[in-house]
């Protein structure tokens, strides 16, 4: 499986990554090589094998529905790039 | 002082032969003098370290504290530390100061009383096998500064190997504790998945990530791992079961221990000089009464391809949180919200992280999910089943940690696939979730060689016992690199 620079730009768009245009060509070559390595998986015989998402066959632990964490809005907003009146600022979304 | 074991340091501190302040100052001085050659620390926290040392001295003076109180450590810069930058070696988090502590930071620092010397360099977001993807520059191997220390925990191993910390924390997603430990003559252990809390450890691939320790002996590692381990309600994948005593069983005989040698780990691709060191170690363990059986882990050749689907898929989801809005790097060039995301992430992430995000996005995308991700999850079960069957016959599995000794800086940076193949022997343990460790077993051309021990679920004590018994009859782990004695 090999990816063209155009496909790399598409994947980058899906991943919300702005690529340095000078790297797109190199990324295409490298990612194609990685997918070639990964392609070995297609030869594995997996009929009837259940997918394994996690090493411990555990179910999600539940806890009582009680408040356990204090409000830390100020601490969290203190490390944000741009806030105002307790809100996170982003560029204007609606004209 | 920097040649003493953790046990000796603890005894000396309790006997007031020297204070924690003096010990901490000694390490800070060594970091200042020697680290410019290695670049193992991203941030040195001298003031906090001395304040914590004074607090430890006060505890010791009151007759309080435990075996680790007053012994300084280095923290891999992947663990959140309140008030100190936690960068994950990424431009994305260059100015990130965590509002909370990771659970292991609390356990080792606040509870056990270990002063933190600083935050250790690593591959960016723990993605790499050479510590060359760090935003803060590569780490050099103290055994040969023209070579890599391995990765991703390159700063952790370089610092401990060079005597710039008595011990350090590290993390292992596909070999990031064991491969660097092997390349720098250290003992490093990745415990069973779920044994050490992941709370406050910046996520890379959540079903594989596990924290552990790098140290100068199995005995040192056992003491620190003991203090890190345990159930944590704040980590939903933490195992709610008691922690075994890791220290007391170290002295047990290994007479009758059944060791498996997986054929696939001794096939083509393993360097002959490394092979000779492993064979020597097998001979030593036989003298200690261990018996050896050849066995097969038939799906292990598929562990690297499986990993490079599962890990990037999980990484692309985990790293979606970095959006330039709530914390981390925010581009100054964005004109709208979409550009804010794309430019912040384009500027904040380095090339290896970008590659893995793109692979993850691709394998999870519509039309490819079944062929890549679902198939990888099925092969993951085959790999897991291989180990389950093997541990019906043997107590531990032994093999090499890496195919060869440390390579030159820059040798593999343009070829991700050859870099990824570094982890061919280590990845399977992460996919299966079992504990595994690396320990020194010789030298090739003056460079350290490591052997790997893998155990069944929650068999950390057994692995450390075998390693400790081996270290009682061999001296490889006591060697230090020239210029850092």
Interface residues (C-beta under 8 A of the other chain):
Chain A: X3 X8 X11 X12 X13 X14 X15 X16 X17 X18 X19 X20 X23 X27 X30 X31 X33 X34 X35 X36 X37 X38 X39 X40 X41 X42 X44 X46 X49 X50 X51 X52 X53 X54 X55 X56 X58 X60 X61 X63 X72 X75 X76 X78 X79 X80 X81 X82 X88 X90 X91 X92 X93
Chain B: X96 X97 X99 X193 X194 X207 X233 X236 X237 X239 X240 X299 X301 X302 X304 X305 X306 X308 X309 X316 X320 X323 X324 X325 X326 X327 X328 X330 X334 X335 X336 X337 X338 X339 X340 X341 X342 X343 X345 X346 X347 X349 X351 X354 X355 X357 X358 X359 X360 X361 X362 X363 X365 X371 X372 X374 X375 X376 X377 X378 X379 X380 X381 X382 X384 X415 X416 X417 X420 X431 X432 X433 X434
